[in-house]
Amino acid sequence: MRAMRLLAEDIRRLRKSNGLTLAGLSQKLGRSVGWLSQVERGISLPTLADLRLLAGHFRVPVSFFFQPVQEDRQDLPGVVRLGAGRNLKVESPGVSRELVSPDLGGSFSMTRTVIDPGACWSRPADRRGEDAGQILVGRVEFTHAGGQNLLEVGDSFTVNEGEASWRNLDAIPATVLWISAPAGC
């Protein structure tokens, strides 16, 4: 079944994009390496409770694992159509994120982040890797390394260490195209 194979691939890609071994993730989940290996190969189907554990660990909503399978188009591999991305879990009220790269299995991932008026989003200080982005709609205040800049449509930024934050200063939602390397949420 295609949906089970896609679920297995998603779990494996999430694990690998977070730099975890089968043993490392299975220990964090309290499950055996054999069970996780079977799930990643599409031999065993995880329960809803298992998917909740995985979603919590990888900071994605459980719905991430239940995205509709698009079979009506014959797109090339790697194509993600507008509106067909996966929603990602966000801890900040007024912020939504959509995975617009096909998956988390490559060396980077892309998300479309929408920040409502007055809302703020932060990059945790312990995030490993580099993040970059470009403002597509609106204006955001970018704070990093003790300084601030006002970023407008077309402006871009990079962050490779430390905490950073973005706050929407406009009366309309701001949209940021986000690239993270290595791939991850």
N, CA, C and O of each residue as an XYZ file, in Angstrom:
740
protein
N       0.840     -1.176      0.000
C       0.000      0.000      0.000
C       0.891      1.247      0.000
O       1.818      1.369      0.801
N       0.587      2.158     -0.910
C       1.429      3.357     -1.084
C       1.450      4.236      0.164
O       2.505      4.759      0.525
N       0.325      4.406      0.821
C       0.262      5.267      2.007
C       1.171      4.738      3.117
O       1.826      5.528      3.796
N       1.225      3.423      3.315
C       2.085      2.842      4.350
C       3.564      3.032      3.996
O       4.393      3.299      4.866
N       3.876      2.890      2.719
C       5.264      3.094      2.277
C       5.688      4.546      2.500
O       6.806      4.806      2.946
N       4.794      5.496      2.191
C       5.097      6.909      2.401
C       5.271      7.228      3.885
O       6.153      8.002      4.257
N       4.435      6.637      4.726
C       4.568      6.829      6.178
C       5.921      6.310      6.647
O       6.609      6.982      7.416
N       6.305      5.134      6.195
C       7.596      4.554      6.573
C       8.746      5.467      6.137
O       9.687      5.696      6.897
N       8.663      5.985      4.910
C       9.703      6.885      4.406
C       9.765      8.171      5.224
O      10.849      8.673      5.519
N       8.588      8.707      5.594
C       8.553      9.930      6.408
C       9.257      9.735      7.743
O      10.032     10.590      8.173
N       8.991      8.626      8.390
C       9.592      8.367      9.702
C      11.106      8.220      9.567
O      11.860      8.772     10.368
N      11.544      7.479      8.557
C      12.985      7.301      8.341
C      13.657      8.648      8.040
O      14.732      8.936      8.567
N      13.031      9.461      7.202
C      13.607     10.763      6.849
C      13.657     11.699      8.049
O      14.638     12.420      8.231
N      12.619     11.694      8.862
C      12.641     12.509     10.077
C      13.791     12.083     10.989
O      14.522     12.921     11.518
N      13.938     10.775     11.161
C      15.015     10.261     12.025
C      16.375     10.679     11.482
O      17.207     11.205     12.221
N      16.596     10.450     10.212
C      17.899     10.764      9.619
C      18.173     12.265      9.595
O      19.301     12.692      9.841
N      17.152     13.066      9.302
C      17.369     14.519      9.245
C      17.694     15.094     10.615
O      18.241     16.192     10.720
N      17.358     14.359     11.656
C      17.689     14.786     13.014
C      18.952     14.108     13.536
O      19.287     14.227     14.715
N      19.654     13.394     12.647
C      20.933     12.788     13.002
C      20.828     11.655     14.004
O      21.760     11.427     14.776
N      19.709     10.941     14.006
C      19.517      9.852     14.964
C      19.713      8.495     14.305
O      19.357      8.300     13.143
N      20.273      7.570     15.047
C      20.370      6.185     14.609
C      19.076      5.470     14.985
O      18.276      5.987     15.765
N      18.878      4.284     14.427
C      17.726      3.473     14.835
C      17.760      3.232     16.345
O      16.737      3.341     17.022
N      18.933      2.906     16.859
C      19.059      2.628     18.299
C      18.767      3.881     19.122
O      18.098      3.805     20.153
N      19.261      5.020     18.674
C      19.045      6.257     19.413
C      17.582      6.640     19.492
O      17.089      6.993     20.563
N      16.873      6.572     18.351
C      15.455      6.935     18.352
C      14.627      5.907     19.108
O      13.733      6.277     19.869
N      14.906      4.635     18.914
C      14.110      3.618     19.607
C      14.249      3.760     21.123
O      13.284      3.549     21.857
N      15.436      4.113     21.587
C      15.639      4.322     23.023
C      14.807      5.512     23.510
O      14.179      5.435     24.566
N      14.799      6.610     22.747
C      14.021      7.792     23.130
C      12.524      7.499     23.163
O      11.790      8.073     23.966
N      12.077      6.599     22.282
C      10.653      6.263     22.207
C      10.260      5.141     23.165
O       9.076      4.905     23.404
N      11.265      4.450     23.712
C      10.961      3.311     24.582
C      10.479      2.099     23.802
O       9.704      1.291     24.315
N      10.937      1.974     22.566
C      10.567      0.855     21.704
C      11.838      0.140     21.265
O      12.936      0.679     21.406
N      11.694     -1.067     20.734
C      12.862     -1.834     20.322
C      13.372     -1.355     18.964
O      12.633     -0.774     18.169
N      14.650     -1.615     18.724
C      15.259     -1.292     17.436
C      14.570     -2.089     16.329
O      14.326     -1.567     15.241
N      14.262     -3.343     16.608
C      13.592     -4.197     15.621
C      12.243     -3.637     15.199
O      11.904     -3.632     14.016
N      11.466     -3.159     16.189
C      10.165     -2.572     15.880
C      10.332     -1.355     14.979
O       9.651     -1.234     13.960
N      11.233     -0.458     15.351
C      11.433      0.757     14.563
C      11.932      0.420     13.159
O      11.506      1.045     12.188
N      12.815     -0.545     13.045
C      13.309     -0.963     11.732
C      12.162     -1.481     10.865
O      12.099     -1.170      9.676
N      11.258     -2.267     11.449
C      10.113     -2.786     10.694
C       9.171     -1.660     10.273
O       8.615     -1.691      9.175
N       8.993     -0.670     11.143
C       8.147      0.480     10.794
C       8.761      1.240      9.630
O       8.062      1.611      8.687
N      10.066      1.470      9.695
C      10.735      2.231      8.636
C      10.801      1.476      7.310
O      10.977      2.090      6.258
N      10.662      0.167      7.350
C      10.644     -0.623      6.117
C       9.219     -0.893      5.634
O       9.026     -1.538      4.604
N       8.230     -0.406      6.368
C       6.838     -0.587      5.970
C       6.291     -1.960      6.267
O       5.264     -2.350      5.712
N       6.965     -2.712      7.143
C       6.509     -4.055      7.509
C       5.491     -3.979      8.645
O       4.511     -4.724      8.651
N       5.717     -3.086      9.600
C       4.805     -2.889     10.735
C       4.200     -1.496     10.658
O       4.853     -0.540     10.240
N       2.966     -1.402     11.060
C       2.269     -0.122     11.070
C       2.238      0.405     12.502
O       1.752     -0.285     13.398
N       2.747      1.615     12.734
C       2.719      2.159     14.090
C       1.295      2.504     14.515
O       0.454      2.856     13.687
N       1.043      2.399     15.805
C      -0.266      2.769     16.341
C      -0.369      4.295     16.399
O       0.620      5.000     16.198
N      -1.561      4.788     16.672
C      -1.751      6.225     16.831
C      -0.919      6.733     18.008
O      -0.368      7.832     17.949
N      -0.827      5.944     19.069
C       0.003      6.334     20.224
C       1.467      6.446     19.810
O       2.167      7.362     20.240
N       1.934      5.512     18.972
C       3.309      5.575     18.476
C       3.523      6.837     17.637
O       4.545      7.510     17.769
N       2.559      7.153     16.779
C       2.671      8.350     15.942
C       2.668      9.616     16.794
O       3.351     10.587     16.469
N       1.900      9.607     17.886
C       1.923     10.760     18.797
C       3.304     10.929     19.420
O       3.805     12.047     19.537
N       3.921      9.807     19.824
C       5.283      9.868     20.384
C       6.269     10.420     19.349
O       7.076     11.299     19.654
N       6.192      9.895     18.129
C       7.082     10.357     17.066
C       6.854     11.836     16.772
O       7.812     12.596     16.634
N       5.596     12.245     16.677
C       5.277     13.640     16.391
C       5.815     14.552     17.489
O       6.385     15.604     17.198
N       5.640     14.159     18.733
C       6.155     14.965     19.835
C       7.663     15.068     19.814
O       8.226     16.135     20.058
N       8.308     13.968     19.524
C       9.774     13.977     19.495
C      10.302     14.868     18.375
O      11.269     15.604     18.574
N       9.678     14.810     17.203
C      10.166     15.567     16.048
C       9.503     16.933     15.906
O       9.786     17.658     14.953
N       8.647     17.285     16.820
C       7.961     18.588     16.821
C       7.190     18.835     15.521
O       7.292     19.894     14.902
N       6.423     17.827     15.135
C       5.494     17.961     14.017
C       4.114     17.565     14.537
O       4.024     16.799     15.496
N       3.037     18.065     13.928
C       1.721     17.612     14.372
C       1.490     16.174     13.926
O       2.083     15.727     12.944
N       0.646     15.455     14.627
C       0.332     14.076     14.241
C      -0.215     14.054     12.816
O       0.009     13.093     12.080
N      -0.920     15.092     12.430
C      -1.486     15.154     11.077
C      -0.408     15.124      9.994
O      -0.704     14.822      8.838
N       0.843     15.435     10.358
C       1.955     15.360      9.407
C       2.024     13.973      8.760
O       2.381     13.838      7.590
N       1.674     12.943      9.545
C       1.766     11.569      9.063
C       0.541     11.129      8.265
O       0.511     10.013      7.747
N      -0.468     11.995      8.160
C      -1.709     11.628      7.490
C      -2.015     12.531      6.308
O      -3.181     12.795      6.015
N      -1.001     12.998      5.640
C      -1.207     13.867      4.491
C      -1.806     13.046      3.353
O      -1.459     11.878      3.171
N      -2.711     13.665      2.585
C      -3.312     12.913      1.478
C      -2.265     12.529      0.437
O      -1.334     13.285      0.161
N      -2.436     11.369     -0.119
C      -1.545     10.887     -1.168
C      -2.064     11.431     -2.498
O      -3.185     11.127     -2.904
N      -1.253     12.227     -3.165
C      -1.639     12.838     -4.433
C      -1.322     11.849     -5.554
O      -0.156     11.587     -5.848
N      -2.352     11.312     -6.165
C      -2.121     10.371     -7.258
C      -2.738     10.834     -8.564
O      -2.624     10.144     -9.577
N      -3.395     11.997     -8.559
C      -4.099     12.429     -9.750
C      -3.192     13.151    -10.743
O      -3.591     13.349    -11.890
N      -1.993     13.547    -10.343
C      -1.068     14.229    -11.250
C       0.151     13.362    -11.472
O       0.517     12.542    -10.630
N       0.758     13.554    -12.594
C       1.971     12.814    -12.911
C       3.168     13.753    -12.811
O       3.908     13.933    -13.778
N       3.352     14.352    -11.629
C       4.452     15.284    -11.419
C       5.777     14.542    -11.326
O       5.833     13.367    -10.962
N       6.822     15.249    -11.659
C       8.166     14.718    -11.488
C       8.456     14.557     -9.998
O       7.861     15.262     -9.182
N       9.352     13.648     -9.627
C       9.739     13.543     -8.227
C      10.307     14.874     -7.748
O      11.038     15.542     -8.479
N       9.978     15.249     -6.549
C      10.492     16.487     -5.983
C       9.595     17.688     -6.173
O       9.913     18.772     -5.685
N       8.475     17.526     -6.875
C       7.560     18.641     -7.107
C       6.526     18.685     -5.984
O       5.923     17.667     -5.644
N       6.329     19.877     -5.410
C       5.284     20.094     -4.413
C       4.421     21.241     -4.926
O       4.905     22.357     -5.114
N       3.162     20.964     -5.145
C       2.243     21.966     -5.664
C       1.803     22.924     -4.556
O       1.783     22.568     -3.378
N       1.451     24.147     -4.960
C       0.951     25.150     -4.028
C      -0.215     24.571     -3.229
O      -1.167     24.038     -3.800
N      -0.132     24.682     -1.917
C      -1.180     24.192     -1.034
C      -1.080     22.718     -0.700
O      -1.883     22.213      0.084
N      -0.114     22.012     -1.276
C       0.020     20.576     -1.033
C       1.109     20.258     -0.018
O       1.396     19.085      0.222
N       1.725     21.280      0.586
C       2.758     21.050      1.589
C       2.163     20.530      2.892
O       0.947     20.552      3.086
N       3.015     20.074      3.761
C       2.579     19.528      5.044
C       2.691     20.581      6.129
O       3.670     21.324      6.194
N       1.682     20.636      6.974
C       1.718     21.572      8.094
C       2.630     21.040      9.179
O       2.620     19.846      9.481
N       3.418     21.925      9.764
C       4.342     21.570     10.832
C       3.877     22.201     12.136
O       3.243     23.256     12.139
N       4.196     21.550     13.229
C       3.811     22.043     14.542
C       4.616     23.293     14.887
O       5.823     23.363     14.650
N       3.924     24.269     15.445
C       4.565     25.520     15.848
C       4.145     25.823     17.275
O       2.961     25.765     17.608
N       5.118     26.147     18.114
C       4.841     26.456     19.513
C       4.373     27.887     19.714
O       3.835     28.212     20.773
N       4.563     28.744     18.730
C       4.243     30.167     18.858
C       2.842     30.452     18.328
O       2.533     30.107     17.187
N       1.978     31.086     19.153
C       0.653     31.449     18.645
C       0.781     32.475     17.516
O       1.626     33.369     17.560
N      -0.069     32.327     16.518
C      -0.054     33.267     15.409
C       0.987     32.971     14.353
O       1.226     33.797     13.472
N       1.619     31.791     14.426
C       2.629     31.415     13.438
C       2.250     30.047     12.875
O       1.937     29.126     13.628
N       2.280     29.920     11.552
C       2.037     28.628     10.924
C       3.181     28.328      9.966
O       3.774     29.232      9.376
N       3.479     27.041      9.823
C       4.561     26.618      8.933
C       4.072     25.487      8.050
O       3.357     24.590      8.498
N       4.471     25.544      6.785
C       4.133     24.510      5.822
C       5.427     24.024      5.172
O       6.190     24.817      4.621
N       5.664     22.729      5.240
C       6.823     22.140      4.573
C       6.561     22.167      3.079
O       5.639     21.507      2.601
N       7.361     22.924      2.332
C       7.153     23.034      0.890
C       8.196     22.262      0.093
O       8.090     22.167     -1.130
N       9.200     21.710      0.764
C      10.071     20.756      0.083
C       9.364     19.399      0.167
O       8.522     19.201      1.042
N       9.690     18.474     -0.721
C       8.953     17.214     -0.758
C       8.999     16.421      0.542
O       8.035     15.737      0.886
N      10.105     16.507      1.261
C      10.239     15.740      2.489
C      11.418     16.284      3.279
O      11.983     17.323      2.936
N      11.776     15.587      4.322
C      12.897     16.000      5.159
C      14.122     15.124      4.924
O      15.009     15.057      5.775
N      14.176     14.453      3.777
C      15.242     13.507      3.534
C      16.482     14.065      2.876
O      17.490     13.362      2.792
N      16.452     15.281      2.412
C      17.610     15.839      1.725
C      18.557     16.554      2.667
O      18.452     16.422      3.886
N      19.472     17.305      2.102
C      20.445     18.035      2.915
C      19.878     19.346      3.426
O      20.504     20.001      4.260
N      18.691     19.748      2.939
C      18.028     20.953      3.428
C      16.522     20.756      3.320
O      16.049     19.846      2.640
N      15.784     21.613      3.996
C      14.330     21.623      3.864
C      13.864     23.057      3.666
O      14.537     24.002      4.076
N      12.693     23.211      3.027
C      12.108     24.537      2.830
C      10.728     24.570      3.470
O       9.947     23.625      3.365
N      10.453     25.677      4.131
C       9.123     25.885      4.685
C       8.626     27.274      4.310
O       9.410     28.193      4.071
N       7.315     27.401      4.265
C       6.673     28.698      4.124
C       6.108     29.005      5.503
O       5.237     28.292      6.001
N       6.611     30.074      6.117
C       6.194     30.468      7.458
C       5.345     31.719      7.350
O       5.742     32.697      6.717
N       4.169     31.683      7.974
C       3.281     32.837      8.000
C       3.189     33.318      9.448
O       2.856     32.557     10.356
N       3.491     34.600      9.634
C       3.493     35.212     10.965
C       2.381     36.260     10.987
O       2.433     37.245     10.251
N       1.381     36.041     11.831
C       0.255     36.975     11.929
C       0.705     38.319     12.485
O       1.751     38.405     13.127
N      -0.076     39.370     12.243
C       0.275     40.696     12.772
C       0.530     40.653     14.284
O      -0.283     40.132     15.047
N       1.666     41.208     14.698
C       2.034     41.257     16.106
C       2.641     39.982     16.659
O       3.186     39.992     17.762
N       2.559     38.878     15.916
C       3.088     37.597     16.401
C       4.610     37.557     16.249
O       5.201     38.303     15.469
N       5.213     36.664     17.018
C       6.671     36.526     17.027
C       7.030     35.062     16.915
O       6.328     34.201     17.447
N       8.110     34.780     16.232
C       8.623     33.419     16.108
C      10.098     33.447     16.516
O      10.815     34.385     16.170
N      10.556     32.426     17.250
C      11.956     32.362     17.679
C      12.624     31.088     17.202
O      12.002     30.029     17.126
N      13.890     31.210     16.885
C      14.751     30.060     16.576
C      15.458     29.708     17.871
O      16.118     30.568     18.454
N      15.342     28.475     18.340
C      15.988     28.127     19.609
C      17.510     28.234     19.543
O      18.113     28.006     18.494
N      18.112     28.576     20.657
C      19.563     28.730     20.724
C      20.282     27.417     20.446
O      21.416     27.428     19.968
N      19.636     26.272     20.741
C      20.303     24.984     20.565
C      20.093     24.384     19.172
O      20.501     23.247     18.934
N      19.477     25.109     18.259
C      19.287     24.620     16.885
C      20.640     24.484     16.213
O      21.408     25.444     16.147
N      20.927     23.310     15.724
C      22.174     23.045     15.009
C      21.941     23.281     13.519
O      20.860     22.987     13.008
N      22.919     23.795     12.837
C      22.810     23.999     11.409
C      22.541     25.451     11.063
O      22.555     26.335     11.920
N      22.298     25.665      9.790
C      22.113     27.024      9.277
C      20.692     27.200      8.770
O      20.117     26.299      8.160
N      20.137     28.374      9.031
C      18.821     28.744      8.524
C      18.980     29.993      7.673
O      19.802     30.861      7.970
N      18.194     30.075      6.625
C      18.179     31.259      5.772
C      16.745     31.495      5.350
O      15.930     30.572      5.342
N      16.442     32.721      5.004
C      15.086     33.006      4.577
C      14.992     34.274      3.780
O      15.927     35.073      3.730
N      13.838     34.450      3.149
C      13.551     35.663      2.402
C      12.112     36.078      2.700
O      11.202     35.250      2.734
N      11.934     37.372      2.913
C      10.611     37.910      3.185
C       9.846     37.982      1.859
O      10.287     38.641      0.918
N       8.703     37.301      1.793
C       7.884     37.294      0.582
C       6.743     38.300      0.664
O       6.370     38.911     -0.337
N       6.188     38.469      1.874
C       5.068     39.383      2.095
C       5.267     40.048      3.447
O       5.638     39.382      4.413
N       5.028     41.350      3.531
C       5.044     42.051      4.818
C       6.415     42.545      5.235
O       7.359     42.602      4.447
N       6.482     42.902      6.515
C       7.739     43.386      7.117
C       7.897     42.691      8.464
O       6.930     42.529      9.207
N       9.112     42.287      8.767
C       9.381     41.670     10.060
C      10.615     42.302     10.692
O      11.551     42.717     10.009
N      10.584     42.358     11.991
C      11.741     42.808     12.757
C      12.571     41.565     13.066
O      12.082     40.625     13.693
N      13.818     41.564     12.627
C      14.736     40.438     12.784
C      15.710     40.791     13.901
O      16.401     41.808     13.830
N      15.764     39.949     14.936
C      16.661     40.163     16.065
C      17.623     38.989     16.159
O      17.210     37.830     16.204
N      18.933     39.313     16.190
C      19.963     38.271     16.283
C      21.250     38.901     16.794
O      21.599     40.020     16.416
N      21.942     38.181     17.646
C      23.242     38.615     18.175
C      23.159     40.014     18.796
O      24.072     40.825     18.644
N      22.070     40.280     19.485
C      21.933     41.548     20.199
C      21.518     42.728     19.360
O      21.387     43.831     19.891
N      21.305     42.547     18.063
C      20.913     43.654     17.199
C      19.592     43.378     16.502
O      19.091     42.253     16.516
N      19.031     44.423     15.889
C      17.757     44.301     15.196
C      17.848     44.948     13.819
O      18.561     45.931     13.618
N      17.107     44.371     12.877
C      16.947     44.950     11.544
C      15.494     44.822     11.137
O      14.821     43.853     11.490
N      15.017     45.803     10.395
C      13.694     45.717      9.795
C      13.881     45.105      8.410
O      14.581     45.663      7.566
N      13.246     43.948      8.182
C      13.339     43.271      6.888
C      12.027     43.451      6.145
O      10.949     43.276      6.713
N      12.128     43.805      4.859
C      10.955     44.032      4.026
C      10.963     43.056      2.858
O      11.912     42.289      2.696
N       9.921     43.080      2.053
C       9.779     42.176      0.916
C      11.065     42.173      0.084
O      11.571     43.223     -0.311
N      11.573     40.973     -0.169
C      12.791     40.811     -0.952
C      14.055     40.715     -0.128
O      15.070     40.220     -0.618
N      14.021     41.185      1.133
C      15.199     41.087      2.004
C      15.375     39.644      2.464
O      14.404     38.896      2.582
N      16.615     39.265      2.718
C      16.892     37.907      3.175
C      17.842     37.933      4.364
O      18.413     38.974      4.692
N      18.009     36.778      5.009
C      18.836     36.664      6.207
C      19.405     35.256      6.296
O      18.898     34.327      5.667
N      20.456     35.109      7.080
C      20.984     33.795      7.451
C      21.302     33.803      8.939
O      21.653     34.837      9.508
N      21.174     32.643      9.554
C      21.513     32.453     10.959
C      22.176     31.088     11.067
O      21.592     30.084     10.660
N      23.383     31.038     11.610
C      24.026     29.731     11.755
C      24.352     29.381     13.197
O      24.838     28.281     13.460
N      24.102     30.269     14.125
C      24.274     29.918     15.527
C      23.512     30.906     16.392
O      23.285     32.051     16.003
N      23.124     30.447     17.560
C      22.448     31.313     18.515
C      20.970     31.504     18.247
O      20.443     31.123     17.202
N      20.326     32.104     19.224
C      18.901     32.367     19.134
C      18.654     33.561     18.220
O      19.457     34.493     18.161
N      17.554     33.518     17.525
C      17.126     34.627     16.673
C      15.612     34.687     16.744
O      14.963     33.694     17.075
N      15.043     35.852     16.435
C      13.584     35.967     16.433
C      13.126     36.910     15.337
O      13.875     37.761     14.856
N      11.862     36.727     14.958
C      11.221     37.518     13.929
C       9.865     37.945     14.464
O       9.128     37.123     15.008
N       9.528     39.220     14.317
C       8.236     39.738     14.783
C       7.591     40.501     13.641
O       8.228     41.329     12.991
N       6.304     40.209     13.402
C       5.570     40.880     12.331
C       5.134     42.256     12.812
O       4.428     42.377     13.813
N       5.555     43.285     12.099
C       5.231     44.662     12.459
C       4.058     45.216     11.661
O       3.596     46.323     11.936
N       3.567     44.463     10.676
C       2.511     44.965      9.799
C       1.122     44.555     10.276
O       0.974     43.747     11.192
N       0.114     45.128      9.634
C      -1.281     44.800      9.923
C      -1.752     43.615      9.074
O      -2.899     43.185      9.194
N      -0.873     43.086      8.221
C      -1.190     41.911      7.405
C      -0.222     40.789      7.773
O       0.870     41.064      8.270
N      -0.596     39.545      7.544
C       0.334     38.450      7.818
C       1.610     38.573      6.972
O       1.555     38.921      5.793
N       2.738     38.284      7.587
C       4.026     38.257      6.883
C       4.309     36.818      6.463
O       3.994     35.875      7.190
N       4.902     36.662      5.291
C       5.248     35.329      4.796
C       6.745     35.282      4.539
O       7.307     36.169      3.897
N       7.388     34.225      5.054
C       8.831     34.048      4.916
C       9.088     32.679      4.291
O       8.574     31.669      4.769
N       9.880     32.648      3.228
C      10.362     31.370      2.679
C      11.605     31.016      3.472
O      12.551     31.802      3.529
N      11.614     29.845      4.083
C      12.620     29.439      5.034
C      13.383     28.234      4.512
O      12.774     27.282      4.022
N      14.700     28.261      4.608
C      15.524     27.118      4.211
C      16.379     26.733      5.399
O      17.059     27.575      5.986
N      16.343     25.440      5.758
C      17.101     24.940      6.909
C      18.021     23.819      6.465
O      17.608     22.900      5.758
N      19.281     23.907      6.891
C      20.260     22.862      6.603
C      21.020     22.547      7.880
O      21.513     23.475      8.522
N      21.138     21.297      8.279
C      20.534     20.159      7.604
C      19.019     20.210      7.714
O      18.455     20.964      8.507
N      18.378     19.385      6.893
C      16.917     19.357      6.875
C      16.396     19.052      8.267
O      16.982     18.259      9.004
N      15.325     19.669      8.606
C      14.709     19.439      9.900
C      13.593     20.411     10.134
O      13.339     21.301      9.323
N      12.941     20.239     11.227
C      11.806     21.096     11.526
C      12.288     22.273     12.261
O      11.496     23.143     12.622
